[in-house]
Amino acid sequence: MRRDPQGPNRRRRDVVRVLGTVAAANMLGCGSDSPTTPSATGTPSPSSTATPSGGTGTCVVRPQQTEGPYFVDERLNRSDIRSDPGSGAVRPGIPLRLGFRLSRLSGGACSALASAMVDVWQCDALGVYSDASDMGFNTRGQQFLRGFQLTDASGLAQFTTIYPGWYSGRAVHIHFKIRTGGAQFTSQLYFDESLTDQVHAQSPYTAKGRRNTLNTQDGIYQGGGSQLVLAAAPEGAGYGATFDVALQL
C-alpha cells in the first residue's frame, strides 16, 4: 500500500491535489509504455473506437488515472465485494452491479480480452476504505469493498458492490486496475451528479452529509474523467452498469 511520507493527516489533501495534476497529463494507454491520445472534446476519436468481433457493445479506449493511496493487492477472488471476509459483516449501501467488458484493440479491430484480472476497490457509504489508516478511521486488517475477477471468454467481469460515498476533496468514484500479460491499466469510474444526489439523499449516506466536491471540481476527474462516467441505470433494488474498456496491447 502506498503511504504518504508526511503522514496520514496530509494524505487526502495533498495526494488529491498533486496527483490530480499528474493524472491530467498522463492520459491513455496500457502501462506506462503505450500511451494513446483521446480527442480534445472528451469523446474518443474514431481511431479509438471499434465494434468488437463476436461480441456486443463498443470498444472504447479510456484514460488512465492515478492509483491513489488506498490500493492494496489483497488478491481476493470474489464477485461480491461488500463484506469483510474476516467478520462477514456487509457494508451497507444501495446495491450496484458493476460490469467490465474488456477488449483488445489492434489496427482498428476489436476482440474480447479473456482471462484479464480486474481489481476493484472503493470507499463505503461514509467515505471509509478498508485496510487503511487515515483521518478519522483505522480499518487495517479489514477487506470490505475490495476484490478481483478474471474476465470470461467474452471479456466480461462482474461485481456486486454498493454505490460509493464520498470524502473531502474527491468526487464520488470507484478505482479499478486491469492486469493482463504483464501490462497494467489503472483508472477510476465516476457517476452522474443527479444520480448521486438521489442516492446520497438516502440512508446510510445521509449520515455523512452533502458532498463538498463535484466531478468538475475534482483535479483527478479533470484528467479525462468525462470519459469515465458510469452509465448506471435502475436495476432491482439498486443500480447496474457495464463499462467498456479497450486496451491497446
matplotlib code that plots the C-alpha trace (Angstrom):
import matplotlib.pyplot as plt

x = [0.0, 1.4, 1.9, 2.3, 5.8, 4.4, 1.7, -2.0, -3.3, -2.0, -2.6, -6.1, -5.4, -2.1, -2.4, -5.7, -4.2, -0.8, -1.8, -4.8, -2.4, -0.3, -3.3, -4.3, -1.1, -1.0, -3.9, -4.3, -2.5, -1.8, 1.0, 3.4, 4.8, 1.9, 0.1, -2.6, -4.5, -8.2, -10.0, -10.0, -13.7, -13.5, -15.2, -12.9, -11.8, -12.8, -9.4, -10.1, -13.4, -14.4, -17.1, -15.9, -15.9, -18.1, -19.5, -21.7, -21.2, -18.5, -14.7, -13.5, -10.0, -10.2, -7.9, -5.7, -5.8, -3.8, -4.0, -4.3, -3.1, -5.6, -4.8, -3.8, -3.0, -5.3, -5.8, -9.4, -11.0, -14.7, -17.5, -19.5, -17.1, -19.5, -18.4, -15.3, -14.1, -12.9, -16.1, -18.7, -20.1, -21.6, -21.1, -24.5, -25.5, -27.5, -26.6, -24.6, -23.9, -20.7, -19.5, -16.4, -16.3, -12.7, -11.5, -8.2, -7.8, -5.4, -5.4, -9.0, -10.2, -11.5, -11.7, -12.8, -10.0, -10.3, -8.5, -7.6, -7.5, -9.8, -9.4, -11.9, -11.6, -13.7, -14.9, -18.1, -21.2, -19.4, -16.1, -14.1, -11.7, -10.8, -7.3, -6.2, -5.3, -6.3, -8.0, -11.0, -10.6, -8.3, -9.5, -6.3, -6.9, -10.4, -11.1, -14.6, -15.2, -12.2, -11.8, -10.9, -12.4, -11.0, -12.7, -14.6, -14.4, -16.5, -14.2, -16.7, -16.0, -18.9, -19.0, -21.7, -20.9, -22.6, -22.9, -19.9, -20.0, -17.6, -14.8, -13.4, -11.6, -12.8, -15.8, -17.7, -15.6, -14.5, -11.0, -10.1, -7.0, -6.6, -3.7, -3.0, 0.1, 2.4, 0.6, -1.4, -4.1, -5.3, -8.2, -11.3, -15.1, -17.3, -21.1, -23.7, -24.2, -28.0, -28.0, -25.5, -27.9, -30.7, -28.6, -27.0, -30.3, -31.0, -29.6, -26.8, -25.4, -27.3, -25.2, -22.2, -23.9, -23.8, -20.5, -18.2, -16.6, -18.4, -16.9, -15.8, -14.1, -12.0, -8.5, -8.2, -11.6, -10.2, -7.7, -10.2, -13.0, -15.7, -14.8, -15.0, -18.6, -20.5, -23.9, -25.7, -29.4, -32.0, -31.8, -33.6, -33.2, -30.3, -28.4, -26.4, -23.9, -21.4, -18.3, -16.4, -12.6, -10.4, -6.7, -4.0, -1.6]
y = [0.0, 3.4, 5.7, 9.4, 10.0, 13.1, 11.2, 10.2, 13.6, 15.1, 12.2, 13.0, 16.8, 16.7, 13.4, 14.6, 17.9, 16.8, 13.5, 15.2, 17.4, 14.4, 12.5, 15.3, 14.8, 11.0, 10.0, 6.8, 3.5, 0.1, 0.5, 3.4, 2.5, 2.6, 5.9, 6.9, 10.2, 11.0, 13.7, 17.1, 17.0, 14.1, 11.8, 9.1, 9.7, 7.3, 5.6, 4.8, 3.0, -0.1, -2.8, -6.0, -9.1, -11.9, -9.6, -6.7, -3.1, -0.7, -1.0, 2.3, 3.3, 5.0, 7.4, 6.1, 7.8, 7.7, 4.6, 6.7, 5.8, 3.1, 0.2, -3.0, -6.1, -8.3, -11.0, -11.5, -13.5, -12.8, -11.1, -9.8, -7.4, -5.9, -7.9, -8.2, -11.8, -11.9, -10.9, -11.5, -8.0, -6.5, -2.8, -1.1, 0.9, 0.9, -2.2, -1.6, -4.3, -3.3, -5.0, -4.5, -5.6, -5.7, -5.8, -5.9, -3.1, -3.6, -1.9, -0.7, -4.3, -5.3, -8.7, -9.9, -9.9, -13.1, -14.0, -10.5, -9.7, -6.8, -5.3, -3.0, -1.0, 1.8, 3.6, 2.7, 4.9, 7.1, 7.6, 4.9, 2.5, -0.9, -2.0, 1.7, 4.2, 7.8, 10.8, 9.5, 5.8, 2.8, -0.3, -2.2, -5.9, -5.5, -6.2, -4.9, -3.4, -5.0, -7.9, -9.1, -11.2, -12.7, -11.9, -14.7, -15.7, -12.7, -10.3, -9.7, -9.5, -8.6, -7.4, -6.8, -3.7, -0.6, 2.9, 4.7, 7.5, 10.5, 12.1, 15.6, 16.7, 13.9, 13.4, 10.1, 7.4, 3.8, 2.6, -0.2, -1.9, -4.3, -6.7, -8.9, -10.4, -8.2, -5.0, -2.8, -0.3, 1.7, 4.2, 5.4, 5.5, 8.4, 9.0, 11.3, 14.1, 14.0, 10.2, 10.7, 13.3, 10.8, 8.0, 10.2, 11.5, 8.0, 6.2, 5.4, 8.1, 10.9, 10.3, 11.8, 14.9, 16.5, 16.0, 19.0, 18.1, 17.7, 16.0, 19.2, 20.4, 17.2, 17.6, 13.9, 13.9, 16.8, 14.3, 12.6, 11.9, 12.8, 9.5, 7.5, 8.3, 5.1, 5.0, 3.4, 2.6, 1.3, -2.4, -4.4, -2.7, -0.6, 0.2, -1.6, -0.8, -2.4, -0.4, -1.0, -0.7, -1.4, -2.0, -1.5, -4.2]
z = [0.0, -0.9, 2.2, 2.3, 3.9, 5.6, 7.5, 7.1, 8.2, 5.0, 2.6, 1.3, 1.0, -0.8, -2.7, -4.3, -5.3, -6.5, -8.2, -9.7, -11.7, -12.7, -13.9, -16.2, -18.1, -18.0, -20.2, -22.2, -22.6, -21.0, -18.6, -18.9, -22.3, -24.7, -24.5, -26.9, -27.2, -26.9, -28.8, -27.3, -26.7, -24.3, -26.8, -28.1, -31.7, -34.5, -34.2, -30.6, -31.1, -32.9, -32.9, -31.2, -33.3, -31.8, -29.1, -28.3, -27.2, -28.3, -28.0, -26.4, -25.3, -21.9, -20.0, -17.3, -13.9, -10.7, -8.5, -5.4, -1.8, -1.0, -3.3, -1.5, -3.5, -1.5, -4.2, -3.1, -5.9, -5.4, -7.3, -4.3, -2.6, 0.0, 3.0, 5.2, 4.8, 8.4, 10.2, 7.5, 8.1, 5.0, 4.3, 4.0, 0.9, -2.3, -4.4, -7.5, -10.2, -11.8, -15.0, -17.1, -20.7, -21.9, -25.4, -27.2, -29.9, -32.7, -36.1, -35.7, -35.0, -31.6, -29.9, -26.5, -23.9, -21.8, -18.5, -17.6, -13.9, -12.9, -9.4, -7.8, -4.6, -3.2, -0.1, 1.7, 2.1, 4.7, 2.7, 4.5, 2.8, 4.2, 5.2, 5.6, 8.3, 7.7, 9.2, 11.3, 10.7, 11.1, 9.2, 9.0, 8.5, 7.1, 3.4, 2.6, -0.8, -2.4, -4.8, -8.3, -11.0, -14.2, -17.5, -19.2, -22.8, -23.8, -21.9, -19.1, -15.3, -12.9, -9.3, -6.8, -4.7, -3.3, -4.6, -3.1, -0.7, -0.6, 1.3, 1.3, -1.8, -4.1, -6.3, -5.9, -7.6, -7.8, -8.5, -10.9, -12.2, -15.1, -15.4, -18.4, -19.8, -17.8, -18.7, -16.3, -16.8, -13.8, -13.7, -11.9, -12.5, -11.8, -11.6, -12.9, -10.4, -10.4, -9.7, -6.8, -5.4, -5.4, -3.8, -1.2, -0.1, 1.4, 4.4, 5.2, 3.0, 4.8, 7.9, 6.1, 4.9, 1.5, -0.5, -1.0, -4.3, -7.6, -10.7, -12.3, -9.0, -8.7, -10.0, -10.9, -12.8, -14.9, -16.4, -18.7, -16.2, -18.7, -20.5, -17.3, -16.1, -15.4, -17.1, -14.1, -14.5, -12.1, -11.6, -8.9, -5.6, -6.8, -10.0, -12.6, -15.4, -17.7, -18.6, -21.9, -21.8, -24.8, -24.3, -26.9, -26.0]

ax = plt.figure().add_subplot(projection="3d")
ax.plot(x, y, z, "-o")
ax.set_aspect("equal")
plt.show()
